[in-house]
Structures are given as structure tokens and as C-alpha cells.
Amino acid sequence: MSTGQRQLIGAVIVLAVFAVTWSGRHSVAAMQTRTVWDGVYTAEQAVRGAPLYEQSCAECHGSDLTGGEMAPGLAGSEFAWNWNGLSVGDLFERVRISMPQGEPSSVSRQDKADILAYMFERSGIPAGETELATRTATLAGISFLAEAPAPK
């Protein structure tokens, strides 16, 4: 096989990967019919999350969720805009695999969902009737929006 043929095959592969990635993102966006503003956690879940946050997160992210020297804030506008347009599944997966730093398996999925509920509550996102799920695939259908959508 000549160098030109290898380059052509490489270019085709790059284009195919781009096309799959692009169409996959659009199909996920189309599936996301709910947002965090639709009440995706319960008030009780946020109450359970408060002491869990204090125990597992506050040392680095601050008791007031505003962040620390090396850790970002987990409530408020900066937090919201950092995650704007992504899914709650993206956020949950980030927390699930990497937090608390150095010991992510020390906190259960349920506890992490409760902590996220507490973070949402502290960010002014309204509670609803159903608890935040503990499965990334389920949460992928919920868009994280920094601001509440305009009423329809």
C-alpha cells in the first residue's frame, strides 16, 4: 500500500469518526426532553445529601459549596455555567468516577445522587416528586441548563 493510499484511508477514518460523534451528540440532544428545572430530585433527597456533602466533599469544595484553592464551586452561577448544555448524566458520571478525589468508591451511587440533589437545591434548582436516579444512562436524558427556560 502506498503512502497516498494510507493517507486517504486515514482521512476517511477521521471523517467517519467525526460523523458518528456529531450525529451521536445530536441524537442525545433530541432525546433530552427534560431539564434540571423540571424537578428531577426530591427535597428529602437534598436533605439526605447535605450531611453526605459535608462528610465527603466540603473539605475540598467548602462547606458553602463555593470551592477551594484547587477545587471548583459546586453551586451557583459559575457551577451552573460550567455544566450548561451537558447532561445530568455527564455530571453524575464525573462525580461517580472521580469524587472524592483518590477514593471515589468510598461513596455509593445513591449517596452521590443525594449529594447532587443537595447541590441542585443549593443552586436554586427546584425539587420535584421523583428522586434523582443513580444510573448514568437514565440521567443522560436530563439536560443541565444554567438558567430556567422561558415559560412556554
N, C-alpha and C positions, 0 to 999 in steps of 0.2 A: 504494500500500500504506500502510495506516495505521500509526501508531506502535505500537499494540497488537499488530498482526499481526507487525511486525518484532521486537517483544519476545518474542512467542510462538515465532517461528522461531528466534531466538537461544537461547531456553531449551531448545528441542528439540535444537539442535545441541550445546549444552553437555552435556545428558543423554546423547546418543549418544556423544560423545567419552568421557565417564566410563564408560559401559557397555563400550565397546571396550577401554579401558585396563584396567578391572577384570577383564574376562574374559581378556584377554591375560596379565595377571600370574598369574592362577590357572592358565592352561594351561601357562605356562612352569614354574611351580612343580610341576605334575603331571609334566612331562617330566623334571625334575631327579631322577633316581633315584640318582645318585652324589653323594658329598660329597668334600671335600678329604681326609677321613680314610680314604678308600678307596685311597690310594696313587696319586695322579694325576700324579706326576713320578718320575723315577729319581734315585738317589743320584749317578750320573755327571753327570746334568744339573745338579744342585745344585753339584757340584764345578766344572763349567764356568761356572756363574753367579757364583761367588764373585769371581774377578778382574774380571768384567764389571761387577758391582755396584761394586766398589772404584773402577773407572775412570769409570763413568758416573753413580753415584748417591751415593757416600759423601761427596762434598764438601758436599752439602746435607743428606742424611739420616743422616750419621755412619757411621764405619767399623763401629760396633757396632749399626747399624740402629735406634738409639733416637731418631733425629730430631735436628733442629737448631732454631735460633731460629725459622725460618719454615717448616720442613719437618717433617711428621709422622714418627713412627717407623714402620718397615716390618717389624717383627717383634714378637712378644709380645702380651700381652693387649689393650692399647689398640688396636693394629693389628687384631687379630682381631675385637674387638667393633665397630670401625668398619665392617667389611665383613660382619659376621654377617647371614645371611639373604639376601645378594645372591649372584650367581653369580660363578664364577671368570672368566666372560666379561666381566662388568661391570668387574672389577678389571683384567683384561688390556686391555680397551678404554681404560680410563682411563690406564694406563701407555702404551699404544700411541700415543694421540693427543697426550699432553701431557708425556711424560718422555723424556729430560731436558728440563727447562724451557728453552724457547727453541730447542731443537734436537731435537725428537722423531724426526726422520727420520735422525738420526746413529747410531741403534741399530736393528739389524734386528729383525724379528719373532722370529726364532729366538733372538737374544741376549736379547730381552725375556722370552721364555718361560723361558730358562735363569736369568735374574735372579729371576723369580717362583719358580722351583724352589728357588733358594737362600734366598729369603725364607721360603718354606714350611718348609724344613729348619731354619732358624734359629728358627722359631716352634714347633718340635716336632711338626710335621705329618709323618707317616711317608711314606717313599718307597715306590714300588711298582715294577712291572715295565715300565710304559709311560711314555714321555716326555710331558710336558705339551705339548699341541698348540699350534699357532701361529695358529689361526683362532678368532676370537671366537665364531662360531656354534657351533663344536664345544665350546668352553669354557662356553658358556651352559647346557649340560646338567649342569654340576657346581656343586653348592651350596657356598658358603663358610660353614662353621659354626665359630663361635668355640671350641666345645668338642666333643670327640668324643662321638658319640651313645652312649647306653647300649647294651650288648650285647643282642641280640635273643634 
